[in-house]
Amino acid sequence: MGEARPSSAGLRALPRPVAVAVGGGGVLGAAHVGVGHALEQRGFVPDLVVGTSVGALNGAIAAGHPGEAAQWLDNVWARLRRREVFPLGYLSSRASIFTDRGLRRLIARAGLPARIEQLEIPFTAVAMDLGTGAEVLLDHGDLESALLASAAIPGVLPPVDRDGRTLVDGGVVAYVPVRAARKAGAASVVVLAVGPESSPLFPALQRRRAGAIAARAGLLALRHQIERDLREVSEQIPVVVLPTGVEDWPAPWDFRHSGRLISTASRTSARFLDGLRISGPGLYRDDASPATAAAFVSGVGR
């Protein structure tokens, strides 16, 4: 993990309480681990953590092991394989293609308490009510069911019945849960977001085929949600989006690239943090292409 470094000027300037908002992304959540390394090396500990989907699992580990979460996350992600999370050839029920047995095993080996209230740092998992479409903030009670609900990709993993509601993946309504962080009382937010939907947008459509067109439309819809939420919250408080530096994203079910995602995100976010300057509410991020960015946004609210 390397030596701890002094916290960057930007991190020290963030108004408290400061939240970490950890977005979705499936296997791409390995990049969260790299960003977590950079934050931890600079002595940063948030006042609250909010997570969606895989970000809920990573966020819960961060909330349960402050100051040493990076090592716990490494232990979880280093051994992760597709068949553990999405076991082929096993139909869970009519409600989903796969069982959640693998996800339950991941949660069990993360060294977490039974209840959300027992985590060291206040934590919220974001899910969606399948009946109403409402965003549901799970900040107390059973931790395992909250994480399962937040990560229950509709049709892929089984929904979770909790408190009289049927809950599924929070990424449908809050892929990057900055609004939930604001609702939880954050005065500033550090965002861990991964995947092409959170990266600089390249306007060209490479292949005019049905699959490529559908994928592009889905990416744009998700990106619209993310941008709307980031800009809404950044008008009120500082919102820092940490870059990963990853341009070549693997498929969301391809677990062979975790090491590359972790190391690339760690280096890129470290450089960004060391140059970060905060000057009031605004959106602080690197909008340039990761491959060509020589500088990053400092103190620019947009």
Protein Blocks (a to p, Z undefined) as FASTA:
>chain_A
ZZaddddfklmmpccdddddddehijmlmmmmmmmmmmmmnopacfbdcdehjlmmmmmm
mmmmghilmmmmmmmmmmgcfklmmcghiafblmbmbdcklmmmmmmmnopafbfklpmb
dcddddddfknopacddfedjfklmmmmmmmcghkaccddeehiacddfklmmmbafklm
mmnopabdcdddedjklgccdfbdfbacfklmmmmmmmmmmmmmmmmmmmmmmmmmccdd
ddehiabdcdfklcklmmmmmmmmmmmmmmmmmmgccebjaddddfbdfklocbdcehia
ZZ
